[in-house]
Amino acid sequence: MQRRSRPVAVALVLAALLTGATLAAQAIGSDEPEPGDVAALAEEETGEGHDVFLDARQAPGEAIASGDLLAAAAQADAVEARTARELPGLLNPEWSLAGPSNVGGRVTDIAPDPTQAGRVFVGVSTAGVWKSEDGGVTLTNTWPNDFPQAIGAVTVDQNGTVYVGTGEVNPGGGSLSYGGDGVYRSTDHGASWEHIGLGGGVTTIGAIRVDPTNANRIFVAAGGSLFSPGGVRGLYRSTDGGATFTRVLAGLNNFTGATDIAMDPTNPNKLFVPMWDHRREWLCRCYAGPGTGIYLTTDGGDSWTRLENDRITSFTPGDAIGFASSTSTTDTAQARMGVAIAPNDPNRVYVTTGNWSQTNSGAARRNAASGASTARTTAAPPSRR
């Protein structure tokens, strides 16, 4: 895919070079650190470099605060500045792209701008937000380098305002995804951004939906940290255009977060929200639990009903779980879900489900898709929660 800016592969090469620059700067460490050299000062105080993202991979793991992201950005700036002083050839080498050109990071979300034909925003799991003005033929990076680069959700409302949720809710069985620090907004098509909320510690955002009849009402699905309990999790609602957010759907426990939102195109008060009970720790990828399930509201989030298997009208062959909950995190149980509403029939809802099986020793893991079940949602009013 052609882009007006540098190819992603070149950016990856530069990232590798900066990693090398860190090692080189440490090797030169006989010099006294200069004022403002955050990386060198950190090494002087602790005896070694501090990687806030590495902490999350250690057992039992520590919560990462929003300030750690700022410290990481300052550290990267310090490494780049020191490399420019002492190894300028390493920072700006002569490189040309040799390929391949068809390899990139995960694309987590794509959002067209309803106010301008051809304008599209793309969120990437490791490379910020990209914008196209020609329907995706060319893309330019529209995301600041010192913002969290893991993007979980992008949406554009009816007025052209862009909302971005940082942090990715896509951890694999043996892989890792990084968090962010909340939701950002742009009112000038990506030229500038402001942080509008849901920070308060690193989190992950799975989806953002804006009421098409009221741009001040915004819903955000927050998955939470993969390693630490609590924090920003569940479904949040703003009624003042993002000035404030209130959690309207909390998880069953401290490891349950929201991963998706499906809004009825004919009734913005009707929402389906998958909740996912998941955590990662030593010898456990616990990607199932009693908090996992699909929740329905018909009053804009004031009350909720957890959907059960009696709502399913068609199971995918081989699916023996459906919406059923489980109290186990190791035996075969309901895992992550995704949900979508048929545009030609808002009463027809498709749910993709997975099941998860893991032995107590952490071996023999299995994460298999159970397929797409179909549910009708016209029966039973929601209960208070």
C-alpha positions in Angstrom: 0.0 0.0 0.0 1.4 3.4 -1.0 1.7 6.1 1.6 2.8 9.7 1.5 4.9 9.3 4.6 7.8 6.9 5.2 6.9 3.2 4.9 6.2 1.4 8.1 9.2 -0.9 7.5 11.5 2.2 7.7 9.8 3.2 11.0 10.5 -0.3 12.3 14.1 0.0 11.3 14.4 3.3 13.1 12.9 1.8 16.2 15.5 -1.0 16.1 18.2 1.6 15.6 17.0 3.6 18.6 17.1 0.3 20.6 20.7 -0.1 19.5 21.3 3.5 20.4 20.2 2.8 24.0 22.8 0.1 24.2 25.4 2.3 22.7 24.5 5.2 25.1 24.9 2.8 28.0 28.3 1.6 26.7 29.4 5.2 26.6 28.2 5.6 30.2 31.6 6.9 31.5 30.4 10.4 30.8 28.5 12.3 33.4 24.8 12.6 32.6 23.8 16.0 31.3 20.9 17.9 32.8 17.6 16.6 31.5 19.1 13.3 30.3 16.3 11.2 31.9 17.7 7.8 30.7 21.2 8.5 32.1 19.9 9.8 35.4 17.7 6.8 35.8 20.6 4.5 35.2 22.7 6.5 37.7 20.1 6.2 40.4 19.1 2.5 40.0 22.2 1.0 38.5 20.3 -0.1 35.4 17.7 1.2 32.9 14.1 1.0 33.9 11.6 -0.3 31.4 8.0 0.3 32.6 6.6 -2.1 30.0 8.9 -4.9 31.1 7.4 -4.7 34.6 4.1 -5.9 33.3 5.6 -9.1 32.1 7.1 -10.0 35.4 5.2 -12.1 37.9 3.2 -11.2 39.7 3.3 -7.9 37.8 2.8 -4.3 38.9 0.2 -1.8 37.8 1.5 0.8 35.3 0.4 4.3 36.0 -0.3 7.0 33.4 2.9 8.8 34.6 5.0 5.8 33.5 3.9 6.4 29.9 5.1 10.0 30.1 8.4 8.8 31.7 8.9 6.3 28.9 8.4 9.1 26.3 10.8 11.3 28.1 13.3 8.5 28.3 13.0 7.8 24.5 13.6 11.6 23.8 16.6 11.5 26.1 18.1 8.5 24.3 17.5 10.1 20.9 19.1 13.4 22.0 22.2 11.6 23.4 22.5 9.5 20.3 22.3 12.6 18.1 25.2 14.1 20.1 27.5 11.1 20.3 26.5 8.8 17.5 24.8 10.9 14.8 25.6 8.3 12.1 23.6 5.7 14.0 20.6 8.0 14.3 20.4 9.1 10.7 22.0 6.3 8.6 21.7 5.8 4.9 19.0 3.2 4.4 16.7 2.2 1.6 13.7 -0.1 1.8 14.4 -3.6 0.4 11.0 -5.1 1.3 8.8 -6.8 2.0 6.1 -4.2 1.7 3.1 -6.4 2.6 3.9 -6.9 6.2 2.6 -4.7 9.0 1.1 -4.6 12.5 -2.4 -5.4 13.4 -5.1 -3.0 12.3 -7.5 -2.7 15.2 -10.1 -0.4 13.8 -11.1 1.5 10.7 -13.5 4.6 10.8 -14.8 6.5 7.8 -15.6 10.2 8.2 -19.3 10.7 7.3 -18.7 14.4 6.6 -16.1 13.8 3.8 -16.1 11.1 1.2 -12.8 9.3 1.0 -11.5 10.3 4.4 -10.8 7.3 6.6 -8.9 6.9 9.9 -7.1 3.7 10.7 -5.9 2.6 14.2 -2.9 0.3 14.4 -1.9 -1.9 17.4 1.7 -0.6 17.4 1.8 2.5 15.2 -0.8 5.1 16.2 -3.5 6.5 13.9 -3.3 7.0 10.1 -5.5 9.1 7.9 -6.4 8.8 4.2 -8.1 11.4 2.1 -8.5 9.1 -0.9 -10.3 6.1 0.4 -7.2 4.3 1.6 -5.0 4.6 -1.5 -2.5 6.6 0.5 -2.1 7.0 4.2 -0.3 9.5 6.4 0.5 9.2 10.1 -1.7 11.7 12.1 -0.7 10.6 15.6 2.0 12.3 17.8 5.1 10.2 18.5 4.9 10.9 22.2 1.4 9.6 22.6 0.7 5.9 23.4 1.1 4.0 20.1 -1.1 1.1 20.9 -4.5 1.9 19.5 -7.6 -0.1 20.4 -10.5 1.9 18.8 -11.3 4.7 16.4 -14.6 6.3 15.5 -15.8 9.5 13.8 -19.1 11.0 14.8 -21.8 12.6 12.6 -20.0 16.0 12.8 -16.5 14.7 11.8 -15.1 14.6 15.4 -12.6 11.8 15.7 -12.4 9.7 18.9 -9.4 7.4 19.6 -9.2 4.8 22.4 -5.6 3.9 23.3 -4.6 0.5 24.4 -5.3 -2.8 22.6 -7.7 -5.5 23.9 -6.3 -8.3 21.8 -3.9 -10.4 23.9 -3.2 -13.8 22.4 -2.6 -17.1 24.1 1.1 -16.5 24.3 1.5 -12.9 23.1 1.2 -9.5 24.6 -0.6 -6.3 23.8 0.1 -2.9 25.3 -2.1 -0.5 27.1 -2.8 3.2 26.7 -3.9 6.1 28.9 -7.5 6.7 27.9 -9.5 8.5 25.1 -8.4 11.3 22.8 -10.4 13.6 20.6 -9.7 15.6 17.5 -12.1 18.3 16.1 -9.8 19.2 13.2 -9.6 15.9 11.3 -6.5 14.6 13.1 -4.4 17.8 12.9 -4.4 18.1 16.7 -5.5 15.9 19.7 -6.7 16.4 23.2 -6.9 13.8 26.0 -10.5 13.8 27.3 -10.6 11.1 29.9 -10.5 7.5 31.2 -6.8 7.7 32.1 -6.1 7.0 35.7 -3.8 4.1 35.0 -3.0 2.1 31.9 -6.1 0.6 30.3 -7.3 -0.8 27.0 -10.2 0.4 24.8 -12.2 -2.0 22.7 -14.8 0.2 21.1 -16.2 3.8 21.0 -19.7 4.6 19.8 -21.4 8.0 19.5 -25.2 8.4 19.5 -26.1 9.4 15.9 -29.0 11.5 17.3 -27.0 13.2 20.1 -23.2 13.8 19.6 -22.8 14.6 23.3 -23.6 11.0 24.2 -20.6 8.7 23.9 -20.1 5.1 25.0 -16.6 3.6 25.6 -15.8 -0.1 26.2 -12.8 -0.4 28.5 -11.1 -3.8 28.8 -8.7 -3.0 31.6 -5.1 -4.1 32.3 -4.2 -7.7 31.4 -2.0 -8.0 34.5 -3.5 -6.0 37.3 -7.0 -6.1 38.8 -9.3 -3.1 38.9 -8.7 0.2 37.1 -10.6 1.5 34.2 -12.9 -1.4 33.2 -16.5 -1.8 31.9 -18.8 0.4 29.8 -18.6 4.1 30.3 -21.0 6.8 29.2 -20.6 10.5 28.6 -23.5 12.8 28.2 -21.5 16.0 27.8 -19.4 15.3 24.8 -16.6 13.6 26.7 -16.1 16.2 29.4 -17.0 13.5 32.0 -17.5 9.8 31.9 -19.5 7.5 34.2 -19.3 3.8 34.4 -22.8 2.4 33.6 -21.8 -1.3 33.4 -19.3 -2.8 35.8 -17.8 -6.3 35.5 -18.6 -9.2 37.8 -15.1 -9.1 39.3 -11.9 -7.0 39.1 -10.7 -8.7 36.0 -13.9 -8.3 33.9 -13.9 -5.5 31.2 -15.9 -4.5 28.2 -14.5 -5.3 24.7 -17.1 -4.2 22.1 -20.3 -2.3 21.6 -23.1 -2.8 19.1 -25.6 0.0 18.8 -28.9 -0.5 17.2 -29.0 1.8 14.1 -32.7 2.4 14.6 -32.6 2.9 18.4 -29.4 4.2 20.0 -30.7 3.3 23.5 -30.4 -0.4 22.6 -26.8 -1.6 23.1 -25.1 -5.0 23.2 -21.9 -5.1 25.2 -19.6 -8.2 25.5 -17.8 -8.4 28.9 -14.6 -10.5 29.2 -13.2 -11.9 32.4 -9.5 -12.3 31.6 -6.1 -12.0 33.2 -2.5 -13.1 32.7 -0.2 -14.2 35.4 2.5 -16.7 36.2 1.6 -20.1 34.6 -1.9 -18.9 33.7 -3.4 -17.3 30.7 -6.9 -17.1 32.3 -9.0 -16.0 29.3 -12.3 -17.2 30.7 -14.3 -16.8 33.8 -17.8 -16.1 35.4 -17.7 -12.4 34.3 -17.7 -13.2 30.6 -21.0 -12.7 28.8 -23.2 -10.5 26.6 -25.2 -7.7 28.2 -28.2 -5.8 26.7 -29.6 -2.4 27.6 -32.7 -0.8 26.0 -32.6 2.4 28.0 -29.2 3.8 27.0 -27.2 2.1 29.8 -29.4 2.8 32.9 -30.2 -0.9 33.3 -28.8 -4.2 31.9 -29.7 -7.8 31.3 -27.1 -10.6 30.9 -28.3 -12.7 27.9 -28.6 -16.4 28.3 -28.8 -19.3 25.8 -32.6 -19.0 25.6 -32.1 -15.9 23.4 -30.1 -17.9 20.8 -32.2 -19.0 17.8 -29.3 -20.6 15.9 -26.1 -22.2 17.1 -23.1 -22.7 15.0 -22.5 -26.5 14.5 -20.1 -27.7 17.2 -20.8 -24.9 19.7 -21.8 -26.5 23.0 -21.4 -23.4 25.1 -23.2 -20.4 23.6 -23.7 -17.7 26.2 -23.4 -20.0 29.1 -21.3 -18.8 32.0 -18.7 -20.8 33.9 -17.2 -20.4 37.4 -13.9 -21.9 36.1 -10.9 -20.2 34.6 -9.2 -23.4 33.6 -11.8 -25.8 32.4 -13.5 -25.3 29.0 -15.5 -22.1 29.4 -16.9 -19.1 27.6 -14.1 -16.8 26.4 -14.1 -13.5 24.5 -17.0 -12.5 22.4 -17.7 -10.0 19.6 -21.1 -8.7 18.5 -22.7 -7.1 15.5 -26.3 -6.2 14.4 -27.6 -7.0 11.0 -28.2 -3.6 9.3 -31.3 -4.8 7.4 -32.9 -6.3 10.6 -31.9 -4.8 13.9 -33.5 -7.7 15.8 -31.0 -10.1 14.3 -27.7 -10.1 16.3 -24.6 -12.1 15.5 -22.2 -13.0 18.3 -18.8 -14.6 17.7 -17.8 -16.7 20.7 -14.7 -18.6 21.8 -14.0 -21.2 24.4 -11.0 -21.6 26.5 -9.4 -24.6 28.2 -6.3 -24.5 30.2 -4.9 -27.0 32.7 -3.9 -25.9 36.2 -0.2 -26.2 35.3 -0.5 -23.7 32.5 0.0 -26.3 29.8 -2.3 -27.7 27.1 -3.9 -24.4 26.4 -6.7 -24.3 23.8 -8.5 -21.2 22.5 -10.9 -22.3 19.8 -13.6 -20.2 18.0 -17.0 -21.6 18.6 -18.5 -19.7 15.7 -21.2 -17.2 15.2 -24.5 -17.7 17.1 -27.6 -15.7 16.1 -29.8 -14.2 18.8 -33.2 -12.5 18.7 -33.5 -9.7 21.3 -37.1 -8.7 21.4 -38.1 -10.6 24.6 -37.7 -9.8 28.3 -37.1 -6.3 29.6 -33.7 -5.6 31.2 -33.3 -6.0 34.9 -31.7 -3.4 37.2 -28.0 -3.9 37.9 
